[in-house]
């Protein structure tokens, strides 16, 4: 999109800036030449080492949010990746309080921006397969964007209705993005990758094999955080993305036991037979071993909880640990491809690259013994 003759520069406000998708979005918008303002409670650490304009705001606080955002009169876009999760991750997904908190957080960002930013044009919001009720009942295979039925309480529906209504009133467009299992190199987020890396490191240190810790075999899809961020940059400027929802996956499918050897190789761990284990419980029980690993390899990740976030709980869910079967969730990405976004990522490469990034940033020990 040419900005010749216009003074207006694209300036995006990225909320949830320190999270998995927030970090990826900031990197991709910066790389595309945008001005970026990051918003989260703690400042994001970008893998590229670049600096970014940053506001520390708790989005649950309406007054503080308004005071922070009303002065941002030149914001043209929002990439909304903020998310409030409860400490008991899976139980929180059906919590009325969690729904209300997430709805309020979005309002606390959009409302002050639309009232003072004179050239505000687009917001991307994040959803996921829970919009199809995957956590409650079987969903169509593959689930298409039109299959999202409001048969359960879910803030994804509320947030999309809100931005649709506000967009109609204030003259901006929205895009709702629905990635499947997002993975990437960001620590302390809702991300299974650091938990897998820490689990492997502890098993290796204890001389235990790194067997798959989950339940029954199942086939699934994932979405690399960088790929989702690429979709955000595309959606911000693409007429085909205006007021649309899109499923996002890497473009292939995977089974955990089949990607396990590749991850083991990247992490320098020895694979072994399946070992059904709660990753969350195992990491709790072996925090002292982690401290030993940190000292031995001079790692930066002193605090195991800060490294893993809720990724260990998410791993237990994602691996179908203790479950009779894995999630049966396949989404169609035909709509996204037909709208013009055609990038893909090999899921095995995605896992390897994320783990390698954590190793390179001295958050996990290197593969070399």
DADAKA-V110119 format. One line per field, one symbol per residue. ss: DSSP state (h for helix, s for strand, l for the rest). burial: 1 if it has 16 or more other ideal C-beta (glycine too) atoms within 10 Angstrom, else 0. A space follows every 10 residues. Layout:
ss = ???
burial = ???
//
This chain:
ss = llllllllll sssssllllh hhhhhhhhhh hlllssssss llllllllll llssssllll lhhhhhhhhl llllllssss llllllllhh hhlllhhhhh hhhhhhhhhh hhhhhhllll lssssssshh hhllllllll llslhhhlll llllhhhhhh hhhhhhhhhh llsssssssl lsslllllll lhhhhhhhhh hhhhhlllls llllllllls llsshhhhhh hhhhhhhlhh hllsssssll lllslhhhhh hhhhhhhlll slllllllhh hhhhhlhhhh hhhhhhhlll lllhhhhhll hhhhhhhhll llllllllll sllhhhhhll llllllhhhh hhhhhhhhhh lllllllll
burial = 0000000001 1111111111 1111111111 0101111111 0001011000 0101101010 0000110110 0101111111 1111100010 0110000110 1111111111 1111001011 1111111111 1111100010 0010100100 0001111111 0110011000 0111111111 1111111111 1111111111 1111100001 1111100101 1111111111 1111110100 1001111111 1001010011 0011011110 0000001111 0110010011 0011001010 1001001111 1111111111 1000011011 1110110010 1000101101 1111111110 101110100
//
